[in-house]
């Protein structure tokens, strides 16, 4: 026997699928038909008269007061105010908490991007109205228009008319259908769209569950079937042992994704120790029409069938899955009420005015007058006399009068009973409207709890569906979100978006080993769900609770924390920046745990604070530099005074030398002036010393200017440091003492300079007196002053 061709295999799969679907639909037809009728009953105007009842009321008014729809809308509104959310929890309860939080944020981002609320709301409304709803998960390319971008995201899609289009195999007994082996999802296309897509003569999938009695026109559509089938795929698991004895398992897909993986393992000393055959559960997807398989999608992402069922109420009776919503038990009472109202309408349509009954002879010629009386209100009406047996005219009034119809006593009692029955079946939502302003809080709470209990079963069953959705999403994410260093949008619990980098290598600070951060491929978590008020309602409730707590506490720090928490939970436009400020404030107080980005920012801020100089130390250094500058200034002034004294001394020597030379010239006019080499050397030395002192003074002036600039900067720092005022006052007193000391030093130097100047003046005055040159053997031996 030859190997089966692809066409033959697909035809066999199609035949098996048709047979399987026929069995499922035949078994579930009555139940699903009732689900469809229930949804039509409350949502389509006139549908409450569908069926045999419409034949009995043919050519009669058929009034409809739809109280069932109001009750269903109340349950739907209650759900939308109490959204169900997914929470991924580590299996051991402690490890991988950060990765679990990342999965929560990615899940919320996928919900937001694919408008999952539409899928949730449609499924919940169909479950409440008819008893069964569903939605699907699928993976799509992140950017369909970019051929280079092969990154995918998980999307949530609604399934409409799920009670007539979603069927699981009959062996699936669990409510979440986790044990299902196959699933059919019927989708509709217009005939023109089908021919344009597949270029084929349409052959519709055999769908028999439908109800169109009250619809005058229905679209011409072709039904296709998405067929999901679980398969057991065999794989070879290869185990490698590294040099440190640690064993690591790799699948064939790992080596296909990374051709260099095996060579890398061998080069690092890893040795393949054994192989193991394993079976993995995968899901195969097909698209079929009534004749053939249109498309084979192959194995899809994840190991679970991505169809999420939702039930209103569900039972298994006689090995048949039965379900219903909020409408079915109220249909008879609603029909009976409609019939009674119709009858009352007919009765009230009859005239309530008693009309006289005449013979034709009495109104002959006056018919128009009597006919128009209801409109024109004539002041009187005319009748003809009646001729008696003798031929004479005899006046006669009306023979009798018509009587208004009376409401049967049984109908009045039945109206009251019907109204009570509907309230008991649908739930008396009017109880919430009778609450008075002065009613106690306990009474209000009891009424609210009673109303909540009427809808809790629907929210509880929907929570089971959401939990299953989280499990399916996680199985898909482990295969889709695997690109290293891929940056994705994530939504935090506060609703603020942030960026998450997947499979990012990082160093473990404790062990020093290289680890992978945000590795979704290793995400194995339990899924929990939370049923409660919506985010807006929860935040408003939190604000009310916090403001109440602020009234009973006296601790300023506690009041500050509570106030910050209240500001963070406020709803309104333009509050995001303010809420970020208060979040940072609570982080610094240690009230909140920082996330990864906030922890990194806080570490950088702490490092910057450590690197920043201590303001107190800066102030002390500045004051010390100021004192040093003043001392340097005083020394410079002293040097300057000494230099001026030396300059006076030099001038004195120059004058003395000039006097001697003048006298020598007078004694021997023709002889050249004698040179006093010793005086010239002393003079030159004094000039060099004066230049050095002058340079030193100039350098000191430059340093003083720099110190003055630094002083101005430090003064600014001093003014900005309000917290250091007391220290500044103490240090200012020290500066004052130092300034006084410097002033005294400057005064002493000035006095020294003045004394030196006086001595120099006295020396010059002494030298200026008449002098007598004493010579011995033609050489000047001394100069004497005349007294």
Secondary structure, DSSP 8 states (H G I E B T S, - for coil): -----HHHHHHHHHHHHHHHHHHHHHHHHHHHHHHHHHHHHHHSTTGGGTTHHHHHTTTS------HHHHHHHHHHHHHHTS-EEEEEEETTSSTTHHHHHHHHHHHHHHHHHTTHHHHHHHHHHHHHHTSEEEEEEEEEES-TT-TT---EEEEEEE-TTHHHHEEE-TT--STT-TT-SEEEEEEEEEHHHHHHHH-S------------SS-S----EEEEEEEEEEEEEEEEEEEEE-TTS-EEEEEHHHHHH-TTHHHHHHHTT-EEEEEEEEEEEEEEEEEE-SSSEEEEEEE-SSSS--EEEEESEEEEETTEEEEE-SSGGGHHHHHHHHHHHHHHHHHHHS--S--EE--HHHHTT-HHHHHTHHHH--S------EE-TTS-EE----SEE-------HHHHHHHHHHHHHHHHHH--GGGGGG--TT--HHHHHHHHHHHHHHHHHHHHHHHHHHHHHHHHHHHHHHHHS--TT-EEEEE-TTS-EEEEESSEEEE-TTT--EEEET-GGG--EEEEEEE---HHHHHHHHHHHHHHHHTS---HHHHHHHHHHHHHT---TT-HHHHHHHHHHHHHHTSS---HHHHHHHHHHHHHHHHS--HHHHHHHHHHHHHHHHHHHHHHHHHHHHHHHHHHHHHHHHHHHHHHHHHHHHH-TTS-----HHHHHHHHHHHHHHHHHHHHHHHHHHHHHHHHHHHHHHHHHHHH-GGGHHHHHHHHHHHHHHHHHHHHHHHHHHHHHHHHHHHHHHHHHHHTS-EEEEEETTEEEEEEE--
